[in-house]
Amino acid sequence: MGQVGLGRHFRRLAPRLDGAFRADGVFAHDRLRFVDFVDDVEELLEEVAWQEWGDKEAVDDFEEYVLQHYSG
């Protein structure tokens, strides 16, 4: 978020992601499917992009990028 100038929103969004990771920082696959998590994060980022720039499409490639690079 910091790389695209939205870092100041992280504190507000972080609690909404609670439960997706274990205390050791590992994604909690037994609690949530990774694809559902990525979709939820993209929706949150769309809200922020709409508030900041009036353009939720600015983050449209997020889900595709993450799934291509991290879903294995």
N, C-alpha and C positions, 0 to 999 in steps of 0.2 A: 504494500500500500504506500509505503514511503517513496518508492521509486516513481510513482505517478502522482505524487503530491497529496495523497490522502491519508498520510500517517496519523494526522491528528484525530482521525475518526476511529482509530483502532481501539481505544479504551471503551468506546461506546459499543462497538461490535463484539469485542472479545467475550463478554458474558453470554452473548447469544450463541457462541460456539462451545460453551461449556459442556463437558461430557463427551466430546469427540476425541479427546486425548486422555490417556492415563497420566498418572502423576509423574511417570518417567519420560513423558513426552511422546510416547508411541501411540499411533492412531488406534483407537478402540474399535477394531473391526467387529468384535462380538456385540457391540452396542449400536453400530450404525454402518450402513454400507458406504464405502468410499464414494461411489458415484452420487449417492444422495447428499453426502456431506459437501461435495464439490458444487452440486447444484444449489444447495442452500447458501453457500458462500457467494456464488455468483449473484444470487438474488439480493443478498446484502450489499454487495458491491454495486449492483445496479441502482439500488436506493441511494447510495452515497453519490454515485456519478450523476444521478438525476438532480440531487440537491446542489451539487457543486457546479455542474456544467450544463444542466438541463438536457442531458443526453445519456440515457442509460445504455445506449448502444456502444458507448466508449469502452465498456468492459466485456463485450460480447464474446471475445475470443478466450476469456479466462478459462471457462470450463473445458473447452477443446484442448487448450494448451496443457492444463494440468493433467487431464486424462491421458494425453499422448506421452507426457514426460514422466508421470509418477504412478500410473495405475499398473504398470507391469503387464 
